[in-house]
Amino acid sequence: MSAPGRQTPRVLSIAGSDPSGGAGIQADLKSIAAQGGYGMAAITALTAQNTQGVRSVHVPPVEFLREQLDAISDDIAIDAVKIGMLGDAAVIGEVRRWLEKARPAVVVLDPVMVATSGDRLLRDSAEAALKELLPLADLITPNLPELAMILGEPEAQDWAAALDQGKRLAAECGNTVLVKGGHLQGTDCPDALVNTSGLLRQDVVEVPGERVDTRNSHGTGCSMSSALATAQVRLGDWEAALREVKPWLRGALKLSDSLEVGRGSGPIHHFHHASQAVQAGDFTAELWASALPELEAIYRLDFIQDLQTGELSEKHFAYYLAQDALYLNGYSRVLARAGAMAPSEEEQLFWARGSQVCLEVESELHRSWLSNRTADVSLGPVTKSYVDHLLAASASGSYAVLVAAILPCYWLYAEVGQSLHAAYVAADESSDHPYEAWLKTYADEEFAQATRQAVRLTDAAAMNASPAERTSMVEAFRQSCRYEVEFFDAPRLHA
């Protein structure tokens, strides 16, 4: 049995192979690794496919699948199993035999029946066998066409109908169903965990999301299901797993174009988070994972979206800059305090330099932009709360807690700034973008280098901190992340 909170989940994928690397076990292994797990694979089928479609499918003798499964479970403790493409009834029967024998603690079944390209991946004769396998899973993750095929009904055309089908499948199988909105029309792309047996805190847990406009969605279902299996082992909760995996998957879709793989429906970018502006050590990697929901929330804000396009009103940008100037004044004092508390000369100089930059360099943008514009310069409620939080961290007496509280203003700003600037450059915008100076300020290499140093120093502080201090570091960091979201949203509420 697996214990919730295992740092490196051992996850077995039982699925087909995709030689183009975008779906099947190849996608599963990438997703498991991206979620911090150790991936294994037992191959049920071999496909000849690429981003444009499936050319042929070969199902090896079922006896060889039995040897694969037994070899793995005879030697390795398996924390979770993800089941994907099964191919035919004999394969399904063998997987069922092994599940009843091995009894893995977490089983996620992605009922792969039709590929993204529309090619059928499950023989008609195997549908009945697949339905009998469903109750052995803890979580079932069909897309809407597959959900309809399992129930023998027309495909849901709206979210309410999809939820209704998910509820009936959950009641029939006695487990949890992930209802996915990816096949619906519109700009929204919600997902929901549905369970009618009381295993969730409520029968339906909806997690909203926005649709990513990309043709590169090859392997999305495989990737999501294996990522959820891995996250469930670490977190011990399906809702927490979904709320962590969904932002990761959105980022993987959003940056899929950068891979430039194939001429059809290309793969998602499983390791988009590994190419972030700043790399992290063990402790700060955990901090970064915990910050992903806030980062996702920031990208959804009207302020950020309008800032990227240049459509943000001057009134809202002026309010933001005025509050940022007030914030930086307090932030500079907190950085100076970090320098005074720092245990080494290197750290003392770094935080002192950061304090100076706040007042001399970054504030110049605020002064020059606001010099000929009218803006409310009174201290806003979010600004006051954020600065008070940082001052409280500086008064805690713990250098480690203070630097953890400071870090989001470096790290989230670096990520958001780089993302906005990259989108601005990719759009080939002319130099008359009204907020070009801001985009350049937070996307330049000097700020990225300072952020890398702040991350490194936070990791070092965590190594020397007590367990209680590390717990406080996480909470201080998380609270600062929440204030970052509120700070970007404040112009909409208060300007």
C-alpha positions in Angstrom: 0.0 0.0 0.0 1.2 3.5 -0.7 1.3 6.2 1.9 0.0 9.7 1.0 2.9 12.1 1.0 5.5 9.8 -0.6 8.0 12.1 -2.3 8.9 9.9 -5.2 5.8 7.8 -6.2 6.5 4.6 -8.1 3.9 4.6 -10.8 3.3 1.9 -13.4 1.7 2.7 -16.8 -0.1 -0.2 -18.5 -0.7 1.2 -21.9 0.2 1.2 -25.6 3.3 2.6 -27.2 3.3 5.7 -29.4 6.6 5.9 -31.4 6.1 9.6 -32.1 6.4 10.2 -28.3 3.2 12.2 -27.7 0.8 9.7 -26.2 0.7 6.3 -24.6 3.4 5.1 -22.4 5.8 7.8 -23.7 3.5 10.5 -22.6 2.8 8.7 -19.3 6.5 8.4 -18.4 7.0 12.1 -19.1 4.0 13.1 -17.1 5.0 10.9 -14.1 8.5 12.3 -14.2 7.1 15.9 -14.5 5.1 15.2 -11.3 8.1 13.9 -9.4 7.4 10.2 -9.8 9.4 7.2 -10.9 7.7 5.7 -14.0 7.5 2.1 -15.2 5.7 0.7 -18.2 4.1 -2.6 -19.3 3.2 -2.4 -23.0 -0.2 -3.7 -24.1 0.0 -2.7 -27.8 2.4 -1.3 -30.4 1.1 1.4 -32.7 2.5 2.8 -35.9 1.4 6.4 -35.6 2.5 10.0 -35.7 0.9 13.4 -35.1 -1.4 12.9 -38.1 -2.9 9.6 -37.2 -2.7 5.9 -36.4 -1.5 3.7 -39.3 -1.7 0.3 -37.6 -1.9 -1.4 -34.3 -0.2 -4.7 -33.2 -1.2 -6.4 -30.0 1.5 -8.7 -28.7 0.6 -12.1 -27.2 -1.2 -11.7 -23.9 1.3 -14.1 -22.3 4.0 -11.5 -22.8 2.0 -8.8 -21.0 1.5 -11.3 -18.1 5.3 -11.7 -17.9 5.8 -7.9 -17.9 3.3 -7.3 -15.1 4.5 -10.2 -12.9 8.1 -9.3 -13.4 7.5 -5.7 -12.2 5.2 -6.5 -9.2 7.4 -9.4 -8.1 10.3 -7.0 -7.5 9.0 -3.5 -7.1 6.5 -1.9 -4.7 4.0 -0.1 -6.9 2.3 3.0 -5.4 -0.1 3.7 -8.3 -1.1 2.3 -11.6 -2.4 4.1 -14.7 -4.2 2.1 -17.3 -4.5 3.4 -20.8 -4.9 1.6 -24.2 -5.8 -2.1 -23.8 -6.7 -3.1 -27.3 -8.8 -6.2 -27.0 -10.7 -8.4 -24.5 -7.8 -10.8 -23.9 -5.6 -7.9 -22.8 -8.3 -6.5 -20.6 -8.8 -9.9 -18.9 -5.1 -10.2 -18.2 -5.0 -6.7 -16.7 -8.0 -7.6 -14.5 -6.3 -10.8 -13.3 -3.2 -8.8 -12.3 -5.1 -6.1 -10.6 -7.0 -8.6 -8.4 -3.7 -10.2 -7.6 -1.5 -7.2 -7.0 -4.1 -4.9 -5.4 -2.3 -1.6 -6.1 -3.4 1.2 -3.8 -4.2 3.8 -6.5 -5.6 2.8 -9.9 -6.4 5.4 -12.6 -8.1 4.1 -15.7 -8.2 6.2 -18.8 -10.6 4.3 -21.1 -8.7 4.9 -24.3 -11.1 4.1 -27.1 -10.6 6.8 -29.7 -7.4 8.7 -30.6 -7.3 12.5 -30.9 -7.1 11.9 -34.7 -10.4 10.0 -34.6 -8.8 6.6 -35.0 -10.4 3.8 -33.0 -8.0 2.2 -30.5 -10.4 -0.4 -28.9 -12.0 -3.2 -30.8 -15.8 -3.4 -30.6 -15.7 -6.8 -29.1 -13.7 -5.5 -26.1 -16.2 -2.8 -25.0 -18.1 -5.1 -22.7 -14.8 -6.4 -21.1 -13.7 -2.8 -20.5 -17.0 -1.9 -18.7 -16.4 -4.8 -16.4 -12.9 -3.5 -15.6 -14.1 0.0 -14.6 -15.2 -0.8 -11.0 -11.6 -1.9 -10.2 -10.4 1.7 -10.7 -10.3 4.4 -8.1 -10.5 7.1 -10.8 -11.9 6.9 -14.3 -10.8 9.7 -16.8 -12.8 9.4 -20.0 -13.1 12.2 -22.5 -16.7 13.1 -23.5 -16.8 10.8 -26.6 -15.5 7.9 -24.4 -18.0 8.7 -21.6 -20.8 8.6 -24.1 -19.6 5.3 -25.6 -19.3 3.6 -22.2 -22.9 4.7 -21.3 -24.2 3.9 -24.8 -25.5 7.4 -25.2 -25.0 10.4 -27.5 -22.1 12.6 -26.7 -22.9 15.4 -24.2 -23.1 18.8 -25.9 -22.9 21.0 -22.8 -21.4 20.9 -19.3 -24.6 20.1 -17.5 -25.2 17.0 -19.7 -21.6 16.0 -19.2 -21.9 16.2 -15.4 -25.1 14.2 -15.5 -23.4 11.4 -17.5 -20.4 11.5 -15.1 -22.7 11.1 -12.1 -24.4 8.1 -13.6 -21.2 6.4 -14.5 -19.8 7.0 -10.9 -23.0 5.6 -9.4 -22.8 2.6 -11.7 -19.1 1.8 -11.0 -18.9 3.0 -7.4 -15.8 5.1 -7.9 -14.8 8.6 -8.9 -15.1 9.9 -12.4 -13.2 12.9 -13.9 -15.5 14.7 -16.2 -13.4 16.8 -18.7 -14.7 19.7 -20.6 -12.0 19.7 -23.3 -14.4 18.5 -26.1 -17.0 21.2 -25.5 -17.3 24.5 -27.4 -16.4 27.9 -25.9 -13.6 29.6 -24.1 -14.1 27.8 -20.8 -12.5 24.4 -20.1 -13.8 23.1 -16.7 -13.0 19.7 -15.2 -14.9 18.0 -12.3 -14.5 15.1 -10.0 -17.8 13.3 -9.6 -18.5 10.7 -6.9 -21.9 9.6 -5.6 -20.6 7.4 -2.8 -19.3 10.0 -0.4 -15.6 9.5 -1.0 -15.2 13.2 -1.9 -16.2 16.1 0.4 -19.0 16.7 -2.0 -20.5 14.8 -4.9 -19.1 17.2 -7.5 -15.9 19.2 -7.2 -15.5 21.5 -10.2 -12.2 23.1 -11.1 -12.7 25.9 -13.7 -10.2 26.7 -16.4 -9.7 28.5 -19.7 -9.4 26.8 -23.0 -5.9 27.0 -24.6 -6.1 27.8 -28.3 -3.7 25.2 -29.8 -4.0 22.3 -32.2 -1.3 20.5 -30.2 -3.3 18.3 -27.9 -1.9 14.9 -28.8 -1.7 12.8 -25.6 -3.5 15.2 -23.4 -5.7 12.5 -21.8 -2.9 10.1 -21.3 -0.8 12.8 -19.7 -3.5 14.0 -17.4 -4.4 10.6 -16.1 -0.8 9.5 -15.3 -0.1 12.9 -13.7 -3.1 12.6 -11.5 -2.1 9.1 -10.4 1.3 10.4 -9.4 0.0 13.5 -7.6 -2.6 11.4 -5.7 0.2 9.4 -4.2 2.1 12.5 -3.1 -1.0 14.4 -1.8 -3.5 11.7 -0.8 -6.4 13.6 -2.2 -8.0 13.7 -5.6 -9.2 17.3 -5.4 -5.7 18.5 -4.4 -4.2 16.4 -7.2 -6.5 17.9 -9.8 -5.9 21.4 -8.6 -2.1 20.8 -8.9 -2.2 18.9 -12.2 -4.6 21.2 -14.1 -2.4 24.3 -14.1 0.6 22.1 -15.1 -1.4 20.7 -18.0 -2.6 24.1 -19.1 1.0 25.3 -19.2 2.0 22.1 -21.2 -0.7 23.0 -23.8 0.1 26.7 -23.8 3.8 26.1 -24.6 3.2 23.1 -26.9 3.9 25.1 -30.0 7.5 25.7 -28.9 8.3 22.0 -29.4 7.6 22.1 -33.2 6.9 18.3 -33.4 5.0 17.0 -36.4 2.6 18.5 -39.0 -0.6 17.4 -37.3 -1.8 17.5 -33.7 1.5 17.8 -31.9 2.4 16.7 -28.4 2.1 18.9 -25.3 5.2 20.3 -23.5 5.4 18.0 -20.5 8.5 19.7 -19.1 7.5 23.3 -19.7 8.0 24.0 -16.0 11.6 22.7 -16.1 12.5 25.4 -18.7 11.3 28.2 -16.4 13.5 31.2 -15.9 14.8 30.0 -12.6 15.8 26.5 -11.6 15.2 25.4 -8.0 16.7 23.1 -5.4 14.8 20.5 -3.5 13.1 22.9 -1.0 12.3 25.7 -3.4 11.1 23.1 -6.0 8.4 22.3 -3.5 7.7 25.9 -3.0 7.4 26.4 -6.7 4.9 23.5 -7.0 2.8 25.1 -4.3 2.8 28.4 -6.1 1.5 27.1 -9.4 -2.2 27.7 -8.5 -1.4 31.3 -7.8 0.6 31.7 -10.9 -2.2 30.3 -12.9 -4.6 32.7 -11.2 -2.4 35.6 -12.1 -2.4 34.7 -15.8 -6.2 34.5 -15.7 -6.6 38.1 -14.4 -8.0 40.7 -16.8 -5.1 43.0 -15.7 -2.4 40.6 -16.9 -4.2 39.7 -20.1 -4.9 43.3 -21.0 -1.3 44.3 -20.0 0.0 41.7 -22.5 -2.1 43.0 -25.4 -1.6 46.6 -24.5 -5.3 47.1 -24.0 -5.0 47.9 -20.3 -6.5 51.2 -19.4 -4.1 53.9 -18.3 -6.2 54.4 -15.1 -5.7 50.8 -14.1 -2.0 50.8 -14.9 -1.5 54.1 -13.1 -3.1 52.7 -10.0 -0.9 49.6 -10.2 2.3 51.7 -10.6 1.4 54.0 -7.8 0.7 51.1 -5.5 3.9 49.3 -6.7 5.9 52.4 -5.8 4.4 52.4 -2.3 5.0 48.7 -2.0 8.6 49.0 -3.1 9.3 51.6 -0.5 8.3 49.1 2.2 9.9 46.2 0.4 13.2 47.9 0.3 13.1 48.2 4.1 12.4 44.5 4.4 15.2 43.6 2.0 17.5 45.8 4.1 16.4 43.9 7.2 17.2 40.6 5.4 20.7 41.9 4.7 21.1 42.8 8.4 20.0 39.3 9.5 21.9 37.4 6.8 24.6 34.9 8.1 27.2 35.6 5.4 28.8 38.6 3.7 27.6 37.4 0.3 24.0 37.3 1.5 24.3 40.6 3.2 25.5 42.3 0.1 22.9 40.7 -2.1 19.9 41.8 0.0 21.4 45.2 0.5 21.8 45.6 -3.2 18.3 44.5 -3.8 17.1 47.2 -1.3 19.1 49.8 -3.2 17.7 48.7 -6.6 14.1 49.0 -5.3 14.7 52.7 -4.5 17.0 53.7 -7.3 16.3 51.7 -10.5 12.8 50.2 -10.4 11.2 53.3 -8.8 12.5 55.4 -11.7 10.0 53.7 -14.0 7.2 54.6 -11.6 8.3 58.2 -11.3 8.8 58.8 -15.1 5.5 57.2 -16.1 3.5 58.9 -13.4 5.1 62.3 -13.7 2.6 63.6 -16.2 -0.4 61.5 -15.2 -2.9 61.6 -12.4 -3.0 58.6 -10.0 -4.3 57.8 -6.6 -1.2 57.7 -4.4 -2.9 56.7 -1.1 -1.9 53.4 0.3 -4.3 50.7 -0.9 -5.7 47.9 1.3 -3.9 45.1 -0.6 -0.6 47.0 -0.6 -0.9 47.7 3.1 -1.7 44.0 3.9 1.2 42.7 1.8 3.7 45.1 3.3 2.4 44.3 6.8 2.9 40.6 6.1 6.5 41.2 5.1 7.2 43.4 8.1 5.8 40.7 10.3 8.1 38.1 8.7 11.0 40.5 9.3 10.1 40.8 12.9 9.8 37.0 13.4 13.5 36.8 14.2 14.0 34.1 11.6 16.2 34.9 8.5 14.8 31.8 6.7 11.2 32.8 7.2 11.9 36.3 6.0 13.6 35.3 2.8 10.8 32.8 2.0 8.3 35.7 2.4 10.5 37.9 0.1 10.9 35.3 -2.6 7.6 35.5 -4.5 8.1 39.2 -5.4 11.3 38.0 -7.2 10.1 34.7 -8.5 6.5 35.2 -9.6 7.4 38.6 -11.1 10.3 37.0 -13.1 8.0 34.3 -14.4 5.1 36.6 -15.3 7.4 39.3 -16.7 9.3 36.8 -18.9 6.0 35.2 -20.1 4.4 38.5 -21.0 7.6 39.7 -22.7 7.9 36.5 -24.7 4.3 36.8 -25.8 4.9 40.4 -26.8 8.0 39.5 -28.8 6.3 36.5 -30.4 3.4 38.7 -31.5 6.0 40.9 -33.3 4.5 44.0 -31.7 5.8 47.3 -32.7 7.6 49.5 -30.2 4.4 51.6 -29.5 3.1 49.1 -27.0 2.1 51.5 -24.2 3.6 49.3 -21.4 6.7 48.1 -23.2 9.0 49.6 -20.6 7.4 47.6 -17.8 7.6 44.4 -19.9 11.3 44.9 -20.4 12.0 45.8 -16.8 10.9 42.4 -15.4 12.0 40.3 -18.3 15.7 41.4 -18.5 18.5 39.1 -17.6 19.7 41.2 -14.7 16.4 40.7 -12.9 16.4 37.0 -13.8 19.9 36.6 -12.4 18.9 38.3 -9.1 15.9 35.9 -8.9 18.1 32.9 -9.4 20.3 34.1 -6.5 17.2 34.7 -4.3 16.0 31.2 -5.0 19.5 29.8 -4.2 19.7 31.7 -0.9 16.3 30.6 0.1 17.3 26.9 -0.5 20.4 27.5 1.6 18.4 29.0 4.4 16.0 26.1 4.4 18.9 23.6 4.8 20.0 25.4 7.9 16.5 25.9 9.3 14.7 23.7 11.9 11.6 21.7 10.8 9.4 24.2 12.5 11.1 27.1 10.6 10.7 25.2 7.3 7.0 24.9 8.0 6.8 28.6 8.7 8.8 29.3 5.5 6.2 27.5 3.4 3.4 29.4 5.0 5.2 32.7 4.6 5.9 32.0 1.0 2.3 30.8 0.2 0.9 33.9 1.9 3.1 36.2 -0.2 2.0 34.3 -3.4 -1.7 34.9 -2.5 -0.9 38.6 -2.0 0.8 38.7 -5.4 -2.5 37.6 -7.0 -4.5 40.2 -5.0 -1.9 42.9 -5.9 -2.3 42.4 -9.7 -6.1 42.3 -9.3 -6.3 45.4 -7.1 -6.6 47.9 -9.9 -9.8 46.3 -11.0 -11.3 46.5 -7.5 -9.9 49.9 -6.3 -8.9 52.1 -9.3 
